[in-house]
Each structure stands twice: as structure tokens, then as C-alpha cells.
């Protein structure tokens, strides 16, 4: 069967295809030879679901979160700002086509659900309601959870769902990203009875997501324009006449006395910031963002104390900062230190940590947390240590933490330096 986002080709006999998938489902789960192959995307998802212990016969999600927690997640999600665009694009279509539109957060928890009353009542019986976790770890293969796991648009039809009770459904989902940071914010999904599947739903949901992301970008530009009004008097009064004003995500609103730059790493009040092509800056919070002044020191150092428990990153500049690290974050820093200026992308880090390329989402999440901890010391695309940072590395072969690591890339480094 051809790999692709769409679960059926135009002109497919939907009923016959659903019966064939049911036979594949029965055969795979009983250990028999299936009459056809699953799409590769679906096969990967089934492998993850089985590894996570999802029961294909009784894989219903746990009860919903409480109203207070649902509301907290709604208020904290940037997607609440683009609900009008999503409703305009999808809700009326969903009602006419016997579907529901849902919006989830990055954990796969349903935050909003709208559409056909009749289909919503059917969805209630499956736990497809606000506050319920529809990640793969919770309910196996489904468009929401699989779109999150693959970080890509997904359509799942009938017995492609891992849990048997979901076989009467079809769902089409597309992840939504923050256009400022690339962060995965959640998923938009359109779901309904299996017989309502249509290839054009993929394009429809994808277009709605693009419109939502465009709206988020316009809101970002509006906030930057407001920040420029704050920046002008701050920059004009700087000693030395050089500095930047950036928003909370590092986007530059205004700059003076130095080369123009579009974005820096996310500032932190307790850590200097290495700005590529500029030097080391000291962040100072201002309304709506940060003022970055050039620091007295022109370089930063990064050392790793891997013998400590927990291991630590030690940042040196005009003063000294110590940051506790998880074992995984220590491994990531070692890999990036030895990668040098070339750095490593998410796929390379996945291979180095897990021995395969199937952990891209996990790697990106870990790198996002590490970058929040260490600020501008780490760059992305590819991931690498900023060139303004002098790295002081221990020999991996002399550090028990790394000799005992299960990560193939770390074990290789330790072996080479014995």
C-alpha cells in the first residue's frame, strides 16, 4: 500500500477497504500473515502502541481532567487566540459532513470540541471529549496522537486505529506550530464515522492550520511593533551606544550600534547571552521583553562536571553559574561538544542516543528544555554550542557516567578514548 497522508485514494471502495483493514488488524495482532501491508506510518504507530502497552481490545482513555485543569490548559494555550479562524474554516464544514472538529494541546488533551451534535453524542461513548488524553500512549494509533508522535499531518481510517472500538471512525489531524519558535502547540483534528472519509479532508485541515499559524504570526508582529515603542528611549540612553531589545522569544524589535539581527536565543535574567556575530550580552527585563547590553567579557566558557551527582554544567563569564543536569542532558551536551561547529540535527542525535531515527519528537523536546536552561549557549538548526562559547570537556573514557551510558554515540566516544 502506498505511503502517504491520505488513508484512501480517490475512487477507493471504502467498504471493501475497511473490511480488508479489519483482516489486517486481526492477522497482525494474532501473529498471522496479514493479507496486505499497513501504511508505513500506521505500522510505526502500531509498534509504538504495542511497546507502550496499549490494549487493542480495551484501550479506552482514562476519565477526563477536571474543569479547573481543562480551563487552565485552555488559557495557557496560544491556540485559544486562533479559535475564530479554526471555527470559520472547519466548524460549519464539520457540521454539514457529520464530523466534529477538535483542538488539542501538545500533550494530546482535547481542549475544544465543536460540530455535529449527533456525532458528538457518538464520540462521547469513546471518551472523545474535552479533557481526555488522546495521545498514542493513551489510546494507540489515532490521527491526534499519531500526528503528535510523527509531527506531521495524519489521516487514520477504520481498522488502521489500533484500538478495535475506534474502527468505525475516520480522523484527520494536522499539528500546529508556533511560528515564532517552531514549538509544537497542539493538533487540529476533524473526525467522524468511517464511511465519511474523503481525501480532500487532509487539504482542508492543513489549510485551516496554515491560516491559524499565519494569524499567530500577525499577532507576533503586532506585539513586536508595540515593543519598538518601548525600545526607542531605552536604546537611546545606553552607555556605549550598543544594544538590542527583544521579545520573550528572542525576536529582535530594535537594535542600535551593532549589526542588524533577526533573532537571538531566549534570554534569561540569571545568565549572559551569547549573540552570534555580536558577542556576550547581559539581559535586563523590560515591559514586553528584554534589553540586551554588551557585557564586559567577550567570551563565555562551558564546562561539564560529569562526576557530580547530578552532573552539572558550569558557565563562566564575568561570574560563574552552575546548572544541574539530567543524565540525558549531560549526554546531549557531550555529543554537541564533540560535534563542534558542524553540530547535529535531531535525526543525528536520535541515532546517537537511541540507535535509530524514530525518536525525533523526544530529541526535540529534550533539546528545547536544555536550551531553556542554558539560554543562548546553544543554537539550533543544527543544534550546536554557540561559537562564542569556549568548551571545557572532560575525557569521556574517564567519567563513569558516560562509560555506563546506553547511548550508542556516547559509548562510541568513551571507547575511542580509553
N, C-alpha and C positions, 0 to 999 in steps of 0.2 A: 504494500500500500504506500502511495507516495507521501513523503513527509510534507507538512505544510501546516499553516494555522487553521485553515478551514477543515472541518471534520468530514464534510461530504463535498463531492464535486457536483457542479450543475448537472441536472438530469439524472442523478442517482435515485434509484428506487429506495426511498427512505425506510420503508417497512422491511424490505429484504435485507438492507444493510444492518438495520438494528438486530434482526434475527441472527445474522452472521456474527456480529459482535458479541451477542449473548453466548453463542457457541464458543467463541474465542475465550471469553471470560471463564466459562465453566472448565474448558480444557486447561488453560494456564493454571488456574487455582487448584485443579485436581492433579496436576503433573502430567497430563496427557499432551499429545502433539496437537496444537491448535490448527484449525482449517485455514487460517490466514495469519499474517503478522500484524501486530499492532503498529500504529504510527510510532516512530522513534520517541517523539515527545511523550506519548502516553506510556510507552514501555519504561522510559526513565522514571516517570512519576509512579508507576506501579512498583518499581523496585524500591523507591524511597518509601512508599506507603507500607510495604511489607517489612522493610527494615525498621520502621518506626512503630510496628506492632498494630497497625490499623486492622480491625476485624472486618472483612468484606461482607459478612452476614449481619453484623450488629454494630456498624461503625457510625452510629449517630453521635452528634456533638453533645458535649455537656451542656447543662442548662445555661441560660443567658446570664450575662453580667447584670448587676443591679442597676436601677435607673440612674443613681448618682454617678456610677462609674461610666455608664454609657454617655451621660451628659458631659462628664469631664473629658472623655476622649473626643466628643464632637467639638467642644470648644477649643481643644488643643490641636485639632487637625486643620491644616491650611485648606483642606478641601471644602470646609463649610463656606469659604468665600467664593467658591465657584459652583455651588449648587444651582443657582439660577441658570447658568449656561448648560449644565448637565440636564436639568429638567426640561429646558427648552429643546434640547437636542433629542432626548430619549424618552421622557415620561409619556408623552402623548402617543408615540410610536409603540411603546410597550403596552399601553392600554389597548390600542387597536389590534395588536398582534398577539394578544393573550400571553404577555410577558410581564415580568417585574424588573425594574431597574434597582440595583443595589449599589451602594458605595461603602467600601471597607477602609479600615486603616491599614498600616503596613504590617500589622500582626494578623490580618485576615478577619478581624472582628467587624461584623456588619454594623454600620453606624446609621445608615439611612436606607429605607426601602419604600419604593413607590411603584404604582402600576395597577394592573388589572386586579380588581377585588377577588374575582373567582380564583385566579392563580395564586394570590396571596394566601387565601384560605388553604389551598393545596400545599403551599410552601410551609405553612405553619406546622403541618404534620411531620415535616422532615427537620424541623428546627431551623428552617431558613428564615430567621427572624432577627430583629435588631438585638445586638449584644452577644450574638453567638459567634464562636470561633470557627471559621471555615478554611483554616489553613490545611495543608496536606497532612500535617502531623495529627490533626483532629479528625478529619473525615476522608483522608485519602485523596485520590485524583478527582479534582473538580476544577472548573475554569478559574475560580478565585485563587484557591491555594496553589494551583499549578502555575498560574500567571505570576504569583509572588515568587515561587521557587525558581522559575525559569527567567524571571524579569523580562517577560515578553508576552505579546498577545496570545491568547489561547482560546480555542473552541473545543468543547468536550460534548460528545453526543452519546446518549443511551448507555450501552454497556462499556463504553470507554471509562465511565465512572468506576472507581474501584469498589465502592460500596453498592451492593445489589439493589437496595431500596431507591437509589438515585437513578436507576436505569431508565426510568420513564421521563427523564429530564434532558434538556439540552441547555448549555450555558456558554456564553461568550464573554470573555473578560479581557481587559487591557490595563496594564499598570499605569499609574500616573506618577510623574516625577516632578520634583521641584525644579523649575527651570534655572533657578539661581545656583543650586548646589548639585543637581543630579540625584538627590536623595529620593528614594522610593517612598512616596507618601501613602499609597494605598492602591485600590483597584476599583474600576467601574465595571459592572457586570450586568448583562441582560440575560435572564433565564426564563424558561417556560417549558411546556410539555414537549417531549421529544419530537413529535410529529411537526412542530412549528419551526424546525431548524431551517436556516437559509444561509447560503454562503455570504450574502450581502450584509448580514448582521455584523460580520467581522469588520467590514469597512465602516459601517455606521458607528459602532462603538469606538473604533480607532479615531474617527473624525471628531466625535464628541470629546474624547480625551485631548486631542490636539487643541481644540478650541479652549478647553479648560486650562491647559498649560499656557496657552497664549494669554489668557486673562490673568493668570498668576504673574506672568512676566510684565504685563502692563501695570499691575498693582505694584510690582517691584520698582519699575521705572518711576512711578509717581512718588514712592517713598524716597527714592534717591534724590528726586528733584526737591522735595521738602528738606532733605538733609543738606543740600547745597546752600540753602538759606542759612543754616546753622554754621556751615563750614567757612563762609567768607570772612567773618570777623575773627574766627579762631586762627585761620591761616595767616591773615594779615598781621597778627600780633606775635607771630613766632620769632623767637630769637634764632638767628642764623638763617631765617627765611626759607626753611625747607621742611615739608611735612605733607601728610595726607589726611583726609577724613574719609572713613569707610563706614559701611553699614555693619550690622551684626554678623553678616555672612562674608564680609571681606570685600564686597564690591565698592569700588572707589567712586565717591561722589565728587571730590575735588582734590587737586594736588597743586603744590607750589614749590618751586626751587629744586625740582628733580624731574627725571623723565616721566612722561605720561604712562600710566599703567592701568589696566582694566580691573584687576582683582588681586588681592593678597589672601593669605591664609586667614582663617577665623581668629581674630585677636582674643587674648586672654589677659586679664588685669595683672596676673601674677607671673607673667612670662614674657621676655622680649620676643620680638617677631623678626625672623629673617625674611626680608623682602628681596626677591631675586632682582639683581640689577641695581639695587638701591643701597642695601646694607642692613644693618640691625636697627630696628626701631623699637621705641618704648610706647606701648598702648596706654591711652588715657580715656576713660569713658566720657562721652558727651551725649546730649539728648539725641536718641535715634541711632547712635553708632559709636565710633571711636576716632580719636585724634591720635595719629602716629607721628612721634617726633624721632628724629635721628638720634641714636644712642651714642654715648661717648666711645664705647667699644665698637670695633668694626667687624669682629668675628664672634662666633659662639662655638662652644665645644660640647660634644655629646659623648658621655662615657656610659658604659654599662657595667654595673656591679652584679654579675650573674651568680656570685657565690652567696649573696644575701638572700634571706627568706622573708618576704618575697623579693625577687630580683628588682633592681632599681635602675632607672635612667637618671643620670646626673648631668644637668645642664649648667655650663659655666659661661659667664659673661662678666658684666660689672659686679655681679653677685653670683651665688650658687643656689640652684634649685634641685630638689630631689623628688622624683616621681616613682612611687611603687608601680610595678608592672605585673600583670598576669604572666604565666609561663608562655602562653600563646603570643602575647605582645612582645615579650623578650625575644622569642623565636623570629617574629616578623622583623624586629629591628636588626637582629644579626643578619638575616637574609638580605635586607636592604643595604646594610653597611658593606657587605662583601660584593653586592651587585654594583656598587659605585655609581657613577654619574649616569650609566645606562638605565639603572633602575629595573623594576619588574612590574609587569601588568598583572591583573587579577588572575589570569589563566596560569601564568608562570608561578605565582605564589600558591595557587591551588595545587599545582603539581608538586611544588617543594614541600608543602605542608601535609598533603593528603595522598599524594601519588597519582592523582587524576585531575581532570579539568572540570569535575562535576560540582565543585564547592565554590563557585564564583560568588553567589549571594553571601555565603558565610564570610568569605575573604573580604568582600567589600564592606560588610557590616563591621568586622573587626578593625579594618583599616580606618573606617570612619570614627570609631571610638578612640583609636590610638591617635589619630590626628587631632581630635578634640582635646586630648590630654596634652599633646606636645605642640599644639599650635603650628606656627609657621616653620618648624624644624623639618616637617615632612611635606613633600609635594606630591601631586597626583598626575596621572596620565603621561608617563607611567608613574607608579609610586617610587619615590626615591627620597634620599636625605638631601636637604637644600644645600647648594654648593657653598653657601656662606658658613656652613657648619663643619667644624673640624671633628672628625670621629676618632674616638679613642677606644679601640676594641681589644678585649682580651683574646687569647688564643682559644678557640672552641675546644681543642683537644685537651685543654687543662681545666675545663669547667664541667663539673659533674652534671649540672642541669642540662647542658647541651649534649653531653655524651649519652645521657639517658633518654633523650628525646626520641619520639617515634616518628618525627617528621623526616621524610627521606632527604630533603635538602639540607637539614641540619646534620643528620647522621653523615652525609657525604662530606660536609665541611670538617666535622670532627675527625673523620677517618683520614682525610688528607693531611691533617696537621698533627697526627700522632707521631 
